[in-house]
Structure formats: C-alpha cells, structure tokens
Amino acid sequence: MTKHPALNAMTVDVEDFFHVSAFDSIITPDQWHEYQPRVDANTRRLLDVFARNDIKSTFFVLGWVAERYPELIKEIHSQGHEIASHGYSHKRAYRQTRDEFVADVSRSKNHLEDLIGDKLIGYRAPSFSIGYDNEWAFEVLAELDFKYSSSTYPVKHDLYGTPDWPRFAYERPEKIIEIPIPTLKVLGKQVPIGGGGYFRLYPYKLTQKLIKRYLHQEKQPYSFYFHPWEIDAEQPRLKNAPLKSRFRHYINLDKTESKLERLLKDFQWSTMKDVYGVE
C-alpha cells in the first residue's frame, strides 16, 4: 500500500502509568516512589519501533522522568528525534499558579537542555490543560523562549477542552505558535482524532479513515500523540481507580503496538518542528 503523501507529526508524551491525570485522585506525587517505573523500557521499545520504520518523532518529556533516566533522554536525542518539554510534575496547568507554572516548566526545560546540549522550542501541557482560565500560560511560555505549544484540544471533555478555540496551528498574540490536537467535524460536532485513548478505542480502519478524511477535508497537517505506557499490556492494574479511569487507561493496551505499526506504514511522519516549520 502506498503511503498517504501528506507529512504529519508523530509525538510521544514521555510519562509513566502512575503519572496520568486519570489516576491523580488515587496517586499523589509523594506516592510515585511506591511504584516500579516502566517508562524507560517502554520508551526504548518505541525507539525500536520508530527505527524499524525510519520514523522521527517529537518526545514531550516529563522532567521527573528526565531526572531519573538521563541516558534515555540522551538516546532519544542521539537517534535524531526532537526533545520537547511536558513540564516537570504532570500537574495540570490550570491547577497551578503562575509562579508554580514558571517554576515547573523552567525546571523541566533547563534540565532537558543541559542533558542534550541543545535548545528546546516545544512544550505540551499535561492533559492539554491550557484553556479559558489560564491563557497567561502562553505568556510564560513565550517568556521562557518556547516557540510552539501543543497544549489545547478543541473538544468537550471532563478533564480538558477548548471547543471554540482554533482547530489548526496558529500564532497566538503572545507570539507563540499553538498546535491544537486534531479534531474532525462530523455532523456539526468536533470529533477527537488525535490519538491516545481514542486510538486504542477506535478500530484501526476507523482511525485510518478519519485521518484520511481530515487530510482531504482540512488540507492541514495531522499530529498524533500517545504514551509509552500505551504499549505496555503487562503494567500493574490499579483496582482502586474509578471505573471510568480504569476503562480509559486499560482498554486495548495489548493492541496498541500493532496498530501503531500500521499507522507508521500508512502515513508519513516527522517531528513537530519539521512538519510545522517552527524554529
């Protein structure tokens, strides 16, 4: 099968299973040390998948992970992938004060730049948590010399969502490029098609159809996101988590890697900075 000719952005949010927002009601940061990290091995598996398919990706790295696995971050960079920031603590941006946000993002950015000896230009807020009540976050990102963000999802969701904000990459008044997670208009509603749990939930043929429709209908680059824990069907099951959270997190983990392989073969992929021409 011939690949679709459009060039799209592949992205990975580098965090562990116990960092996710779906579990923050039962796991606090001071409990993270109680869990055996799996992010190093899972991310290295992804690096192998990308290498087999000759794909370059953007890795939005959580500072907590970078401090504990510096050699992993150096390896990602040495293989030609883009390193970007996912903040330090995985605390949603709208739950932080401006000073807390500055401290969190600065700590991550400074540590990552020291590790790889290169400048970071990209940031993604945990759980796409820049929105109506904290637009000041874009001012902070500009002040910290980021060039782009991918921190909004124009859908309705219980954890995030800015449904009436732009759907495509645009320059903010703060002089930073915001690259929203992709949505497709279906029967007047914006359907989430950017990856993550929706990628695991949807049959692959449906995902493929929706991406092709997006590329044809919108004439815009597509960007995809997911996490290393999404290819890890052997991760511990947190039985005390809310039912909805367990469903979202564990559904089809055993199918993600094979679906990802198909996705990499069916479409063309590169980093955010290359696809969107941000420098």
KEVEXBA-374437 format. One record per residue (C-alpha): residue number from 1; x, y, z. Coordinates in nm, 3 decimals. Each point is the difference from the previous one (the first is absolute). Example, Ala and Ser with C-alpha at 12.3 -4.5 7.8 and 13.67 -1.06 7.14 Angstrom:
<atoms>
ATOM / seq / x / y / z
ATOM / 1 / 1.230 / -0.450 / 0.780
ATOM / 2 / 0.137 / 0.344 / -0.066
</atoms>
This chain:
<atoms>
ATOM / seq / x / y / z
ATOM / 1 / 0.000 / 0.000 / 0.000
ATOM / 2 / 0.127 / 0.347 / -0.091
ATOM / 3 / 0.041 / 0.242 / 0.285
ATOM / 4 / -0.219 / 0.308 / 0.006
ATOM / 5 / 0.217 / 0.285 / -0.136
ATOM / 6 / -0.069 / 0.257 / 0.276
ATOM / 7 / 0.267 / 0.041 / 0.268
ATOM / 8 / -0.133 / -0.025 / 0.356
ATOM / 9 / 0.139 / 0.037 / 0.352
ATOM / 10 / 0.061 / -0.298 / 0.226
ATOM / 11 / 0.022 / 0.085 / 0.372
ATOM / 12 / 0.055 / -0.195 / 0.322
ATOM / 13 / -0.080 / 0.130 / 0.349
ATOM / 14 / 0.274 / -0.164 / 0.208
ATOM / 15 / -0.155 / -0.079 / 0.338
ATOM / 16 / -0.069 / -0.313 / 0.204
ATOM / 17 / -0.328 / -0.173 / 0.076
ATOM / 18 / -0.019 / 0.147 / 0.352
ATOM / 19 / 0.037 / 0.359 / -0.127
ATOM / 20 / -0.321 / 0.016 / -0.201
ATOM / 21 / -0.278 / 0.243 / 0.087
ATOM / 22 / -0.255 / -0.282 / 0.000
ATOM / 23 / 0.163 / -0.136 / 0.316
ATOM / 24 / 0.081 / 0.321 / 0.184
ATOM / 25 / -0.298 / -0.051 / 0.231
ATOM / 26 / 0.166 / -0.312 / 0.144
ATOM / 27 / 0.375 / 0.064 / -0.053
ATOM / 28 / 0.172 / 0.318 / 0.115
ATOM / 29 / 0.354 / 0.100 / -0.101
ATOM / 30 / 0.135 / -0.088 / 0.343
ATOM / 31 / -0.114 / -0.359 / -0.068
ATOM / 32 / 0.171 / -0.040 / -0.337
ATOM / 33 / 0.303 / -0.163 / 0.164
ATOM / 34 / -0.226 / -0.288 / 0.107
ATOM / 35 / -0.038 / -0.118 / -0.362
ATOM / 36 / 0.259 / -0.176 / -0.214
ATOM / 37 / 0.065 / 0.227 / -0.301
ATOM / 38 / -0.055 / -0.152 / -0.344
ATOM / 39 / 0.055 / 0.308 / -0.216
ATOM / 40 / 0.364 / -0.070 / -0.086
ATOM / 41 / -0.061 / -0.346 / -0.148
ATOM / 42 / -0.324 / 0.104 / -0.173
ATOM / 43 / 0.157 / 0.307 / -0.160
ATOM / 44 / 0.292 / -0.207 / -0.125
ATOM / 45 / -0.251 / -0.238 / -0.159
ATOM / 46 / -0.149 / 0.297 / -0.180
ATOM / 47 / 0.342 / 0.111 / -0.118
ATOM / 48 / 0.041 / -0.346 / -0.156
ATOM / 49 / -0.340 / 0.028 / -0.169
ATOM / 50 / 0.089 / 0.340 / -0.143
ATOM / 51 / 0.342 / -0.121 / -0.116
ATOM / 52 / -0.153 / -0.298 / -0.181
ATOM / 53 / -0.230 / 0.236 / -0.186
ATOM / 54 / 0.255 / 0.281 / -0.051
ATOM / 55 / -0.218 / 0.249 / 0.188
ATOM / 56 / 0.105 / 0.312 / 0.191
ATOM / 57 / -0.228 / 0.121 / 0.280
ATOM / 58 / -0.033 / 0.277 / 0.256
ATOM / 59 / 0.033 / -0.124 / 0.358
ATOM / 60 / -0.169 / 0.228 / 0.256
ATOM / 61 / 0.199 / -0.109 / 0.304
ATOM / 62 / -0.116 / 0.031 / 0.358
ATOM / 63 / 0.277 / 0.156 / 0.209
ATOM / 64 / -0.052 / -0.260 / 0.276
ATOM / 65 / 0.087 / -0.270 / -0.254
ATOM / 66 / 0.298 / 0.190 / -0.138
ATOM / 67 / 0.155 / 0.039 / 0.346
ATOM / 68 / -0.019 / -0.375 / 0.061
ATOM / 69 / 0.087 / -0.126 / -0.349
ATOM / 70 / 0.250 / 0.244 / -0.150
ATOM / 71 / 0.152 / -0.264 / -0.227
ATOM / 72 / -0.342 / -0.069 / -0.153
ATOM / 73 / -0.045 / 0.366 / -0.090
ATOM / 74 / 0.349 / 0.017 / -0.148
ATOM / 75 / -0.077 / -0.313 / -0.205
ATOM / 76 / -0.324 / 0.147 / -0.136
ATOM / 77 / 0.189 / 0.312 / -0.104
ATOM / 78 / 0.294 / -0.190 / -0.150
ATOM / 79 / -0.240 / -0.192 / -0.225
ATOM / 80 / -0.112 / 0.326 / -0.160
ATOM / 81 / -0.333 / 0.050 / 0.173
ATOM / 82 / -0.116 / 0.335 / 0.134
ATOM / 83 / 0.003 / 0.051 / 0.377
ATOM / 84 / -0.271 / 0.232 / 0.136
ATOM / 85 / -0.137 / 0.074 / 0.349
ATOM / 86 / -0.303 / -0.155 / 0.170
ATOM / 87 / 0.065 / 0.203 / 0.314
ATOM / 88 / 0.149 / -0.154 / 0.313
ATOM / 89 / -0.270 / -0.131 / 0.233
ATOM / 90 / -0.293 / -0.087 / -0.229
ATOM / 91 / -0.220 / 0.235 / 0.199
ATOM / 92 / -0.266 / 0.144 / -0.226
ATOM / 93 / 0.084 / 0.358 / -0.097
ATOM / 94 / -0.337 / 0.138 / 0.109
ATOM / 95 / 0.065 / -0.134 / 0.350
ATOM / 96 / 0.321 / 0.201 / 0.033
ATOM / 97 / 0.053 / 0.363 / 0.084
ATOM / 98 / 0.205 / 0.203 / -0.243
ATOM / 99 / 0.308 / -0.026 / 0.225
ATOM / 100 / -0.045 / -0.375 / 0.038
ATOM / 101 / -0.034 / -0.038 / -0.376
ATOM / 102 / 0.316 / 0.203 / -0.061
ATOM / 103 / 0.193 / -0.213 / 0.248
ATOM / 104 / -0.135 / -0.331 / -0.138
ATOM / 105 / 0.066 / 0.075 / -0.366
ATOM / 106 / 0.338 / 0.167 / 0.063
ATOM / 107 / 0.124 / -0.298 / 0.200
ATOM / 108 / -0.090 / -0.238 / -0.280
ATOM / 109 / 0.135 / 0.217 / -0.282
ATOM / 110 / 0.330 / 0.079 / 0.169
ATOM / 111 / 0.068 / -0.362 / 0.092
ATOM / 112 / -0.084 / -0.133 / -0.346
ATOM / 113 / 0.215 / 0.262 / -0.173
ATOM / 114 / 0.292 / -0.082 / 0.229
ATOM / 115 / -0.041 / -0.371 / -0.077
ATOM / 116 / -0.004 / 0.025 / -0.377
ATOM / 117 / 0.209 / 0.315 / -0.048
ATOM / 118 / -0.265 / 0.146 / -0.226
ATOM / 119 / -0.278 / 0.256 / 0.019
ATOM / 120 / -0.363 / -0.107 / 0.054
ATOM / 121 / -0.267 / 0.180 / -0.199
ATOM / 122 / -0.313 / -0.208 / 0.074
ATOM / 123 / -0.228 / -0.053 / 0.300
ATOM / 124 / -0.313 / -0.202 / 0.069
ATOM / 125 / -0.208 / 0.052 / 0.315
ATOM / 126 / -0.104 / -0.315 / 0.190
ATOM / 127 / -0.352 / -0.098 / -0.107
ATOM / 128 / -0.017 / 0.294 / -0.245
ATOM / 129 / -0.064 / 0.222 / 0.301
ATOM / 130 / 0.040 / 0.349 / -0.143
ATOM / 131 / -0.342 / 0.154 / -0.051
ATOM / 132 / -0.247 / 0.274 / 0.078
ATOM / 133 / 0.117 / 0.064 / 0.357
ATOM / 134 / 0.377 / -0.003 / -0.049
ATOM / 135 / 0.084 / 0.158 / -0.333
ATOM / 136 / 0.282 / 0.171 / 0.190
ATOM / 137 / 0.186 / -0.329 / -0.043
ATOM / 138 / 0.076 / 0.100 / -0.359
ATOM / 139 / 0.165 / 0.318 / 0.128
ATOM / 140 / 0.219 / -0.210 / 0.226
ATOM / 141 / 0.096 / -0.236 / -0.283
ATOM / 142 / 0.097 / 0.296 / -0.220
ATOM / 143 / 0.205 / 0.150 / 0.284
ATOM / 144 / 0.181 / -0.333 / 0.040
ATOM / 145 / 0.082 / 0.014 / -0.374
ATOM / 146 / -0.214 / -0.289 / -0.119
ATOM / 147 / -0.101 / 0.036 / -0.363
ATOM / 148 / -0.300 / -0.231 / -0.006
ATOM / 149 / -0.249 / -0.172 / 0.228
ATOM / 150 / -0.235 / -0.293 / -0.055
ATOM / 151 / -0.213 / 0.043 / 0.308
ATOM / 152 / -0.361 / 0.036 / -0.113
ATOM / 153 / -0.263 / -0.245 / -0.121
ATOM / 154 / -0.306 / 0.166 / -0.157
ATOM / 155 / -0.250 / -0.256 / 0.129
ATOM / 156 / -0.230 / -0.037 / 0.302
ATOM / 157 / 0.157 / -0.228 / 0.261
ATOM / 158 / -0.022 / -0.033 / 0.377
ATOM / 159 / 0.374 / 0.062 / 0.050
ATOM / 160 / 0.070 / 0.254 / -0.272
ATOM / 161 / -0.136 / 0.167 / -0.311
ATOM / 162 / -0.031 / 0.333 / -0.181
ATOM / 163 / -0.266 / -0.087 / -0.259
ATOM / 164 / -0.035 / 0.353 / -0.140
ATOM / 165 / 0.375 / 0.067 / -0.037
ATOM / 166 / 0.185 / -0.042 / -0.333
ATOM / 167 / 0.030 / -0.353 / -0.135
ATOM / 168 / 0.319 / 0.054 / -0.201
ATOM / 169 / 0.348 / 0.137 / 0.075
ATOM / 170 / -0.006 / 0.376 / 0.053
ATOM / 171 / 0.215 / 0.276 / 0.144
ATOM / 172 / -0.119 / 0.126 / 0.336
ATOM / 173 / 0.012 / 0.369 / 0.101
ATOM / 174 / 0.287 / -0.101 / 0.230
ATOM / 175 / 0.202 / -0.088 / -0.313
ATOM / 176 / -0.003 / -0.374 / 0.061
ATOM / 177 / -0.140 / -0.256 / -0.245
ATOM / 178 / -0.275 / -0.215 / 0.150
ATOM / 179 / -0.054 / -0.335 / -0.173
ATOM / 180 / -0.333 / -0.148 / 0.121
ATOM / 181 / -0.064 / -0.373 / 0.010
ATOM / 182 / -0.193 / -0.092 / -0.318
ATOM / 183 / -0.377 / -0.024 / -0.018
ATOM / 184 / -0.231 / -0.082 / -0.288
ATOM / 185 / -0.340 / 0.156 / -0.054
ATOM / 186 / -0.261 / -0.274 / -0.026
ATOM / 187 / -0.369 / 0.096 / -0.014
ATOM / 188 / 0.085 / 0.341 / 0.140
ATOM / 189 / 0.195 / -0.136 / 0.297
ATOM / 190 / 0.377 / -0.001 / 0.055
ATOM / 191 / 0.113 / -0.359 / 0.037
ATOM / 192 / 0.336 / -0.068 / 0.171
ATOM / 193 / 0.237 / -0.182 / -0.234
ATOM / 194 / 0.342 / 0.089 / 0.143
ATOM / 195 / 0.098 / -0.333 / 0.154
ATOM / 196 / 0.032 / -0.112 / 0.363
ATOM / 197 / -0.299 / -0.186 / 0.140
ATOM / 198 / -0.206 / 0.064 / -0.313
ATOM / 199 / 0.263 / -0.180 / -0.209
ATOM / 200 / -0.024 / -0.301 / 0.231
ATOM / 201 / -0.381 / 0.013 / 0.004
ATOM / 202 / -0.066 / 0.042 / -0.374
ATOM / 203 / 0.053 / -0.292 / -0.242
ATOM / 204 / 0.311 / 0.073 / -0.206
ATOM / 205 / -0.196 / 0.024 / -0.327
ATOM / 206 / -0.213 / 0.275 / 0.153
ATOM / 207 / 0.308 / 0.195 / 0.113
ATOM / 208 / 0.151 / -0.035 / -0.345
ATOM / 209 / -0.321 / 0.121 / -0.164
ATOM / 210 / -0.032 / 0.299 / 0.235
ATOM / 211 / 0.360 / 0.111 / -0.056
ATOM / 212 / -0.036 / -0.027 / -0.378
ATOM / 213 / -0.322 / 0.197 / 0.015
ATOM / 214 / 0.168 / 0.266 / 0.215
ATOM / 215 / 0.290 / 0.034 / -0.244
ATOM / 216 / -0.233 / 0.021 / -0.300
ATOM / 217 / -0.260 / 0.225 / 0.158
ATOM / 218 / 0.216 / 0.241 / 0.200
ATOM / 219 / 0.322 / 0.011 / -0.208
ATOM / 220 / 0.192 / 0.031 / 0.328
ATOM / 221 / 0.279 / -0.212 / 0.150
ATOM / 222 / -0.118 / -0.263 / 0.246
ATOM / 223 / 0.172 / -0.062 / 0.334
ATOM / 224 / -0.026 / -0.317 / 0.208
ATOM / 225 / 0.078 / -0.050 / 0.368
ATOM / 226 / 0.029 / -0.296 / 0.234
ATOM / 227 / 0.199 / -0.120 / 0.304
ATOM / 228 / 0.257 / -0.275 / 0.060
ATOM / 229 / -0.231 / -0.170 / 0.252
ATOM / 230 / -0.256 / -0.052 / -0.277
ATOM / 231 / 0.206 / -0.283 / -0.149
ATOM / 232 / 0.044 / -0.167 / 0.339
ATOM / 233 / -0.273 / -0.258 / 0.058
ATOM / 234 / 0.197 / -0.147 / 0.295
ATOM / 235 / -0.014 / 0.314 / 0.216
ATOM / 236 / -0.156 / -0.031 / 0.349
ATOM / 237 / -0.377 / 0.035 / 0.022
ATOM / 238 / -0.112 / 0.263 / 0.252
ATOM / 239 / -0.320 / -0.155 / 0.129
ATOM / 240 / -0.090 / 0.292 / 0.228
ATOM / 241 / -0.017 / 0.247 / -0.289
ATOM / 242 / -0.342 / 0.131 / -0.113
ATOM / 243 / -0.175 / -0.225 / -0.253
ATOM / 244 / 0.009 / 0.263 / -0.276
ATOM / 245 / 0.373 / 0.055 / 0.056
ATOM / 246 / 0.072 / -0.372 / -0.013
ATOM / 247 / -0.196 / -0.034 / -0.324
ATOM / 248 / 0.180 / 0.293 / -0.162
ATOM / 249 / 0.343 / -0.113 / 0.108
ATOM / 250 / -0.006 / -0.376 / -0.056
ATOM / 251 / -0.215 / -0.047 / -0.308
ATOM / 252 / 0.181 / -0.179 / -0.284
ATOM / 253 / 0.353 / 0.047 / 0.135
ATOM / 254 / 0.090 / -0.333 / -0.158
ATOM / 255 / -0.096 / 0.127 / -0.346
ATOM / 256 / 0.172 / 0.341 / -0.001
ATOM / 257 / 0.343 / -0.097 / -0.128
ATOM / 258 / -0.131 / -0.192 / -0.300
ATOM / 259 / -0.240 / 0.284 / -0.084
ATOM / 260 / 0.286 / 0.247 / 0.031
ATOM / 261 / 0.208 / -0.203 / -0.246
ATOM / 262 / -0.284 / 0.025 / -0.253
ATOM / 263 / -0.034 / 0.372 / 0.060
ATOM / 264 / 0.371 / 0.056 / -0.061
ATOM / 265 / -0.019 / -0.192 / -0.327
ATOM / 266 / -0.319 / 0.164 / -0.131
ATOM / 267 / 0.102 / 0.365 / 0.051
ATOM / 268 / 0.314 / 0.213 / -0.015
ATOM / 269 / 0.138 / 0.129 / 0.329
ATOM / 270 / 0.256 / 0.242 / 0.140
ATOM / 271 / 0.054 / 0.232 / 0.296
ATOM / 272 / -0.220 / 0.294 / 0.100
ATOM / 273 / 0.267 / 0.255 / -0.080
ATOM / 274 / 0.053 / -0.143 / -0.349
ATOM / 275 / -0.368 / -0.049 / -0.089
ATOM / 276 / -0.108 / 0.344 / 0.119
ATOM / 277 / 0.320 / 0.182 / -0.098
ATOM / 278 / 0.067 / 0.141 / 0.347
ATOM / 279 / 0.355 / 0.106 / 0.088
</atoms>
